Amino acid sequence: MWSSIREIIIPTSFEKAIDNKIEKNSVFFGGGTYLVSAKDKNINNLIDINNLIDDSIELSDNKIIIGSKATIQQLVDKSITKLSEVAIFSNFSKNIRNQRTIGGEIAQKNVRSDLFTYLVALNPQLQIRNPKKKIISMLEWNDNGIIEKIIFNKMDIDSSGFERFSLLQSAPAFLMVAVVRKGLELEIAVSGKVEKIFGHTMQLDDFNKNTLKKIINDSVKYFDYDHFGSIEYKKSLIATGIQRAVGQI
Amino acid sequence: MKINFTLNNKSVKTDIIPGQTLLKYLRKNKIYSVKYGCDNGECGSCTVLINGKAQNSCLMLMHTVNNCKIETIESFSDHKKMHPLQKSFLDEGAVQCGYCTPGMILSSEALLREKKNPDEDEIKDALAGNLCRCTAYVKPIKAVQK
């Protein structure tokens, strides 16, 4: 029971949904797994947007367009190479994958999520409704509006690598690395048991021993010495993760 | 807010309380096979089938099940003849305290409806969201294979 909820609003248009959001203590509600699990007592109104968004997955030669209501399990079932593989890692429970949506995964910005870390490196385009339609990159999105579609370049997914380190295969990763080659650039994201995801863009030609060392030193600052291991150990995992992820491209 | 759904093949029309989870509703209506475990989607003991897919009822608010088909293990047996999965769980000794068993059987049933002869990895994947603290996982996997 989420006892602080007073009202559930089911808007019939994006305009009405955005208007409703102005009301204090309101949140947009899609799959709801993160929100219902947290049961934030400061939230009083849920604006259910499920009638406004869809779960379509359109695959073409060079683009993949996913409706924000598509569940993580739908991504897995579609077998979109690396994206589907990482989607499994992010939620080992199929029950959760049947409920959690890709839109929610982006909106929640969960730094412990494998899928979100991978998406940070991929930086897909988002079709936002605020209420007008606008297309921006995921990293540009400032939480305003409703995510309607997520647009991927198929080539980016094909040129990506992902590595995770956890105590058990099905346990949450305490360290993960995603690498995406976009033309002549390399996008790197490092996350895990951290407060913030480390992101770095570099020229492919600049990728060498020295720049790798700098990335390792910069990203390891986000980690603490804890029961998962020392800072030195995490440095070695980041190095291994980046090398393996680059090797997958 | 009024909603309609099918619960174990019976039509239900009900007024809902905003913020009420499906788990809470089901137990209040004497569907006791759906167990109250972690209440945040980690243990799977509250698993139900929603439109044939295994989902955690503790993370599902009642307004989202409008027009859905909900199944719990109560619909699997008439207390005279067991469902084949119930029988194979029993035969394999895949049940100890029984708290996780309804959820495991429902997750297994969802998988078997998708695929008649799943391999071991597919069974492990389907049951990954159902935690068991007694018999562990070898016997439930064998029960599904049977």
Interface residues (C-beta under 8 A of the other chain):
Chain A: M1 W2 S3 S4 I5 R6 E7 I8 I10 F29 G32 T33 V36 S37 L46 D48 N50 Q73 I88 F92 S93 K94 N95 I96 N98 Q99 S170
Chain B: M1 I17 P18 G19 Q20 T21 K24 N40 G41 E42 G44 T47 I50 K53 A54 Q55 N56 C58 L59 M60 L61 H63 T64 S107 D125 A126 A128 G129 N130
